[in-house]
């Protein structure tokens, strides 16, 4: 087994070379908790070796985050200082590559007043809306990856010691991002080709809608005219390729805002706002969630749905085969970045502009007119399983099966 230094070097190489595709004289902005410092230090070094002129690192600490949530008032928690917004937009203006490394415990904020959590989510969503719009139009490169904290690792491996759990989760993460193979870059190039074959097929079909059928799910999703499927590598405004999510196994597009009817049930827990939501069902009418239930995290789900008007509509549809590396581990990560790549999923909230013909250059008003949802939130949840069938519906109402028992049917 490779030692820790070798593992982290390989992972950092992958994030710099494939994830962000750092360019000479470019800037890099890294956001993470202190738990990921061993990886961040290597990413910083690799980025400088690649020619970056600045690597800005913004760190948080889960213990401090929890203390702030417990002791600060709702008003204070919902205060986002202008300098924090200006800093993010400064690096965005510079077209920095943004790397976000998720490490926090999925239950970090369990037990915190739900009204506080909602206030925090709304404040951050409003404050960084312009930045989010740039991310969703691929204005510059961005990448989201993972690194284990003790608390997260113990949730995934409760029977192991702290050190053993962290090592086991790190090995699992390295497996999911193909950093454990001889040539990780070539492995990602092969994945990119495979996913783009699916993208090309779906873009050629130009389906008008999708129909989902599974236990607890009976659902039709309209697709807007001019929608585009995407997957694996993206291209930023300067024509440079990058990987927005590592890992990724999905191809995805945008729903038509008012085109959803029926109901869906989650198949994996959703980690949101430092809490777990599970055993939930959403009922849609003309695109909007008109009813919901949840066995766990009901108040958190309710607050999510009430974040703003757009948070009751969908902004993403993603297709992921059940027979995929993450799903085949048999492990529940309790982290959306990983669990969403083990399962077909959909997202409440804002839609990606680049998933519409000409969308990257459209204003939010133009995107809404074209049928895309707008919101300060974007929250993925998993509805896929080995019992899910999905049908593509063409302009004449003819149906073609594209997923059968959780896997691609073509």
C-alpha positions in Angstrom: 0.0 0.0 0.0 1.3 3.4 -0.9 2.2 5.7 2.0 0.2 8.8 2.8 2.6 11.2 1.1 2.4 9.3 -2.1 -1.4 9.1 -2.0 -1.8 12.8 -1.4 0.8 13.8 -4.0 -1.2 11.8 -6.6 -4.5 13.3 -5.5 -3.1 16.8 -5.5 -1.7 16.3 -9.0 -5.1 15.2 -10.2 -6.9 18.2 -8.7 -4.4 20.7 -10.2 -3.9 19.0 -13.6 -7.4 17.7 -14.3 -9.8 19.3 -11.8 -8.8 23.0 -12.2 -6.3 22.6 -15.1 -4.2 25.4 -13.6 -2.7 27.7 -16.2 0.6 29.6 -16.1 0.2 33.0 -14.4 -3.3 32.1 -13.2 -4.7 32.4 -9.7 -6.2 29.7 -7.5 -8.7 30.2 -4.7 -9.0 27.2 -2.3 -11.8 26.9 0.3 -11.8 24.2 2.9 -11.8 23.3 6.6 -8.5 22.8 8.4 -9.0 19.1 8.3 -7.8 19.1 4.7 -4.5 20.9 5.3 -2.3 18.0 4.4 -3.9 17.9 0.9 -4.2 21.7 0.6 -0.4 22.1 1.2 0.3 19.7 -1.7 -2.3 21.3 -3.9 -0.7 24.7 -3.3 2.8 23.4 -4.1 1.6 21.6 -7.3 -0.3 24.7 -8.4 2.8 26.9 -8.0 4.9 24.3 -9.9 2.4 24.4 -12.7 2.9 28.2 -13.0 0.2 29.8 -10.8 1.2 33.2 -9.6 -1.0 33.1 -6.5 -2.8 30.5 -4.4 -5.2 32.0 -2.0 -6.4 29.6 0.8 -9.5 30.4 2.9 -9.8 28.0 5.9 -12.6 27.3 8.3 -12.8 25.1 11.4 -15.7 22.9 12.2 -15.5 23.4 15.9 -15.5 27.2 15.5 -18.4 26.9 13.0 -20.5 25.0 15.5 -19.7 27.4 18.3 -20.7 30.4 16.1 -24.0 28.6 15.2 -24.7 27.8 18.9 -23.9 31.2 20.4 -24.4 33.9 17.8 -27.8 35.4 17.2 -29.8 34.7 14.1 -29.2 38.3 13.0 -25.4 38.0 13.4 -25.3 34.6 11.7 -27.1 36.1 8.7 -24.7 39.0 8.4 -22.3 38.6 5.4 -19.6 41.3 5.4 -19.1 43.2 2.2 -15.4 42.5 2.3 -16.1 38.8 2.1 -18.2 39.3 -1.0 -15.7 41.6 -2.5 -12.8 39.2 -2.0 -14.7 36.3 -3.7 -15.7 38.6 -6.6 -12.1 40.0 -6.9 -10.8 36.5 -7.6 -13.7 35.7 -9.9 -12.9 38.9 -11.9 -9.3 37.6 -12.1 -10.7 34.3 -13.4 -9.1 32.3 -10.7 -9.7 28.6 -10.5 -11.9 27.9 -7.5 -11.3 24.6 -5.6 -13.6 23.7 -2.8 -12.6 20.7 -0.6 -15.5 19.2 1.5 -14.5 17.7 4.8 -17.1 18.7 7.3 -19.2 16.2 9.3 -22.6 15.8 7.6 -24.1 16.3 11.1 -22.0 19.3 12.0 -25.0 21.5 12.8 -27.4 18.9 14.1 -29.6 20.4 16.8 -29.0 24.0 15.9 -32.2 26.1 15.7 -33.6 25.5 12.2 -34.5 29.2 11.9 -30.8 30.0 12.4 -29.8 27.5 9.7 -32.3 28.9 7.3 -31.2 32.5 8.0 -27.6 31.5 7.3 -28.4 29.7 4.1 -30.5 32.6 2.8 -27.9 35.2 3.7 -25.1 33.3 2.0 -27.2 32.6 -1.0 -28.1 36.2 -1.5 -24.6 37.5 -0.8 -22.9 35.2 -3.3 -25.6 35.1 -5.9 -23.5 36.9 -8.5 -20.6 34.5 -7.9 -23.0 31.5 -8.1 -24.2 32.8 -11.5 -20.7 32.8 -12.8 -20.1 29.3 -11.5 -23.3 28.1 -13.2 -22.2 29.6 -16.5 -18.6 28.3 -16.4 -17.2 31.8 -16.3 -14.0 30.3 -14.9 -12.7 26.9 -13.8 -14.0 25.4 -10.6 -13.8 22.0 -8.9 -15.3 20.4 -5.8 -13.5 17.5 -4.2 -13.4 15.7 -0.8 -11.0 14.9 2.1 -11.9 13.1 5.3 -12.4 14.6 8.7 -12.5 12.4 11.7 -16.2 13.1 12.3 -17.2 12.4 8.7 -15.0 9.2 8.6 -16.5 7.9 11.8 -20.0 8.3 10.3 -19.0 6.2 7.3 -16.9 3.7 9.3 -18.4 3.7 12.9 -16.6 0.5 14.0 -13.1 1.7 13.2 -10.8 3.8 15.4 -10.4 7.5 14.4 -7.1 6.9 12.5 -8.4 3.8 10.8 -11.6 5.4 9.8 -9.8 8.4 8.3 -7.4 6.2 6.4 -10.3 4.0 5.1 -12.3 7.0 3.9 -9.3 8.5 2.2 -8.7 5.3 0.4 -12.3 5.2 -0.6 -12.1 8.8 -1.9 -9.0 8.0 -3.9 -10.7 5.1 -5.4 -13.7 7.1 -6.5 -11.5 9.8 -8.1 -9.3 7.1 -9.8 -6.2 8.4 -8.0 -5.3 4.8 -7.0 -4.5 3.7 -10.6 -1.2 3.8 -12.4 -2.2 6.7 -14.7 -5.0 8.7 -13.1 -5.0 11.4 -15.9 -5.5 8.8 -18.6 -8.3 7.2 -16.5 -10.1 10.6 -16.4 -9.6 11.0 -20.1 -11.2 7.6 -20.7 -14.1 8.5 -18.3 -14.5 11.8 -20.2 -14.9 10.0 -23.5 -17.4 7.6 -22.1 -19.6 10.2 -20.5 -19.5 12.4 -23.6 -20.8 9.5 -25.7 -23.9 9.5 -23.5 -24.1 13.3 -23.8 -23.9 13.1 -27.6 -26.7 10.5 -27.7 -29.1 12.5 -25.5 -28.3 15.8 -27.3 -29.1 14.1 -30.6 -32.5 12.8 -29.3 -33.7 16.2 -28.1 -36.3 14.6 -25.8 -39.2 16.8 -24.8 -39.6 15.1 -21.4 -38.5 12.2 -19.2 -40.7 9.8 -17.3 -39.5 8.1 -14.1 -40.9 4.9 -12.7 -39.8 3.2 -9.5 -41.1 2.3 -6.0 -42.1 5.6 -4.4 -41.6 7.5 -7.7 -44.0 8.2 -10.5 -42.8 11.4 -12.2 -42.7 13.3 -15.5 -40.2 16.0 -16.1 -40.4 18.4 -19.0 -37.2 19.6 -20.7 -36.9 23.1 -22.2 -36.4 23.7 -25.9 -32.7 24.0 -26.6 -31.6 22.1 -23.5 -28.1 20.6 -23.6 -26.8 17.6 -21.8 -23.3 17.9 -20.2 -21.0 15.6 -18.3 -17.4 15.1 -17.2 -15.2 18.0 -18.5 -16.5 21.5 -18.9 -15.0 24.4 -20.8 -14.6 27.9 -19.2 -15.0 31.2 -21.0 -11.4 31.2 -22.0 -11.7 27.8 -23.7 -9.9 25.8 -21.0 -11.2 22.4 -19.9 -11.8 21.5 -16.3 -13.6 19.0 -14.1 -16.2 20.6 -11.9 -16.7 17.6 -9.7 -14.2 14.9 -8.7 -15.6 12.3 -8.5 -18.2 12.4 -11.3 -20.2 9.7 -13.0 -23.1 11.8 -14.2 -24.5 13.4 -17.3 -26.9 16.2 -16.6 -29.2 18.9 -18.0 -31.9 21.4 -16.9 -35.6 20.7 -16.5 -38.3 23.1 -17.7 -39.3 25.0 -14.6 -43.1 24.4 -14.8 -42.8 20.9 -16.4 -42.7 18.6 -13.4 -45.7 16.5 -12.3 -46.0 13.5 -10.0 -44.0 12.5 -7.0 -40.4 11.3 -6.2 -38.9 9.6 -3.1 -35.3 9.8 -2.1 -33.2 6.6 -2.2 -30.2 7.9 -0.2 -30.0 10.4 2.8 -29.5 14.1 2.0 -26.9 16.0 4.0 -27.9 19.6 4.0 -27.0 22.5 6.3 -25.1 20.2 8.7 -28.1 17.9 9.1 -29.4 14.7 7.6 -32.8 14.6 5.7 -34.1 11.1 4.9 -37.2 9.1 4.1 -38.7 12.0 2.2 -41.2 12.4 -0.7 -41.9 15.4 -2.8 -45.1 15.9 -4.8 -44.9 18.3 -7.8 -47.6 20.1 -9.8 -46.8 22.2 -12.8 -43.1 22.2 -11.6 -43.7 23.3 -8.0 -43.4 21.2 -4.8 -47.0 21.3 -3.5 -46.6 18.7 -0.8 -43.8 16.9 1.1 -43.1 14.5 3.9 -40.0 13.4 5.7 -39.2 10.7 8.3 -36.1 12.6 9.4 -35.2 16.3 9.1 -38.7 17.5 8.3 -38.1 21.0 9.6 -34.8 21.3 7.7 -36.5 20.2 4.5 -39.3 22.6 5.1 -36.9 25.5 5.5 -35.0 24.4 2.4 -38.2 24.5 0.4 -39.0 27.9 1.8 -35.6 29.5 1.1 -37.1 31.5 -1.8 -39.7 31.0 -4.5 -37.3 29.1 -6.8 -36.4 26.5 -4.1 -39.6 24.7 -4.7 -38.8 24.1 -8.4 -36.1 22.0 -10.0 -32.8 23.2 -11.6 -31.0 20.0 -12.5 -31.6 16.5 -13.8 -28.7 14.0 -13.6 -28.4 10.5 -14.9 -26.0 8.1 -13.1 -25.9 4.3 -13.6 -26.5 2.2 -10.5 -23.6 0.0 -11.7 -20.9 2.6 -11.2 -17.7 2.8 -9.0 -19.2 4.7 -6.1 -22.4 2.7 -6.0 -20.5 -0.5 -6.2 -18.6 0.3 -3.0 -21.8 -0.4 -1.2 -20.9 2.6 1.1 -23.1 5.5 2.0 -20.9 8.6 2.2 -23.4 11.0 3.8 -22.0 13.6 1.4 -23.8 14.8 -1.7 -20.6 15.1 -3.8 -20.1 11.3 -3.5 -23.6 10.0 -3.0 -25.0 11.9 -6.0 -22.5 10.0 -8.2 -23.9 6.7 -7.0 -27.4 7.5 -8.0 -29.7 9.4 -10.5 -30.6 12.6 -8.9 -32.4 15.9 -9.3 -31.8 19.3 -7.7 -34.0 21.9 -6.1 -33.1 25.4 -7.0 -31.1 27.2 -9.6 -30.4 25.9 -13.1 -27.1 25.8 -15.0 -27.0 28.4 -17.8 -24.5 26.3 -19.8 -27.1 23.6 -20.2 -29.1 25.7 -22.6 -28.2 26.7 -26.1 -26.7 30.2 -25.9 -27.3 30.2 -22.1 -23.9 31.3 -21.1 -24.4 34.7 -22.6 -28.0 35.2 -21.4 -29.1 37.3 -18.4 -31.0 35.6 -15.6 -34.2 37.2 -16.9 -33.6 35.7 -20.4 -32.9 32.3 -18.8 -36.1 32.4 -16.8 -38.0 33.3 -20.0 -36.5 30.2 -21.7 -37.8 28.0 -18.9 -34.9 27.8 -16.5 -35.4 28.1 -12.7 -33.6 30.8 -10.6 -32.9 30.5 -6.9 -30.2 31.3 -4.4 -30.1 27.6 -3.6 -29.1 24.5 -5.5 -29.5 21.2 -3.6 -29.1 17.8 -5.2 -30.9 14.7 -3.8 -30.8 11.1 -4.9 -33.7 9.2 -6.4 -31.9 6.4 -8.3 -31.8 2.7 -7.5 -31.6 -0.7 -9.2 -35.4 -0.5 -9.6 -35.6 2.8 -11.5 -36.7 2.9 -15.2 -36.5 6.2 -17.2 -38.1 6.9 -20.5 -37.3 9.6 -23.0 -40.4 11.2 -24.6 -40.2 12.8 -28.0 -42.3 15.6 -29.6 -44.8 13.0 -30.8 -45.3 11.4 -27.4 -43.3 8.3 -28.2 -41.3 6.8 -25.4 -37.9 5.2 -25.5 -36.4 3.5 -22.5 -33.0 5.1 -21.6 -32.6 3.6 -18.1 -33.6 0.1 -17.1 -33.3 -1.2 -13.6 -31.0 1.7 -12.7 -28.6 1.4 -15.7 -28.2 2.8 -19.2 -30.5 1.0 -21.6 -28.5 2.0 -24.7 
